[in-house]
Amino acid sequence: MPNPCFSPALAIPAMMAALLCISTGARAELGGTMSSEANSIAAAPQTLLNGALRLRTVTDAGNTTINEYATNTGQIIAYTWQGPTMPDLRALLGRYAGSYLTGAAALAPDGNLHASRVARPDVIVESGGPMRGYAGRAWLPAALPPGVTASDFH
């Protein structure tokens, strides 16, 4: 999902406030383990890239589609989302939420109200879109299996 319009934005304070106000959902989180079984909110994962990744798709309460990517061992290494509402980033990022917030707070506004990119050594988060058209992705750069790149998360 390469997108040159992802850049630091004035929307960072609003996104940080939303992140802090949202409650934790029932999904796993970055760095956690993806279940290999179907459940009430998601079907069984699909296999991608000759078995290098597993993909599970869910729709959250706000009708946003969330793709959860895990390694073949089940470690969740990325999320992508698209829909009318922002997903629960605190729940998706889990223990990486603090790093994301630290990085977001350090960004200088560039006048773009609809996109941001926070790149930290442990987690990268890109998010943007107009109201009711949110899209983004978050991933753990050090956890990518050989041959898998961020462009594989779309």
Stockholm file with secondary structure:
# STOCKHOLM 1.0

chainA/1-154         MPNPCFSPALAIPAMMAALLCISTGARAELGGTMSSEANSIAAAPQTLLNGALRLRTVTDAGNTTINEYATNTGQIIAYTWQGPTMPDLRALLGRYAGSYLTGAAALAPDGNLHASRVARPDVIVESGGPMRGYAGRAWLPAALPPGVTASDFH
#=GR chainA/1-154 SS CCCTTCCCCTTHHHHHHHHHHSCCCSSCCTTSBCCSSCCSSCCCCEEEGGGTEEEEEEECTTSCEEEEEEETTCBEEEEEEEESSCCCHHHHHGGGHHHHHHHHHHCCCCSCSSEEEEECSSCEEEEECSTTCEEEEEECGGGCCTTCCGGGCC
#=GC SS_cons         CCCTTCCCCTTHHHHHHHHHHSCCCSSCCTTSBCCSSCCSSCCCCEEEGGGTEEEEEEECTTSCEEEEEEETTCBEEEEEEEESSCCCHHHHHGGGHHHHHHHHHHCCCCSCSSEEEEECSSCEEEEECSTTCEEEEEECGGGCCTTCCGGGCC
//
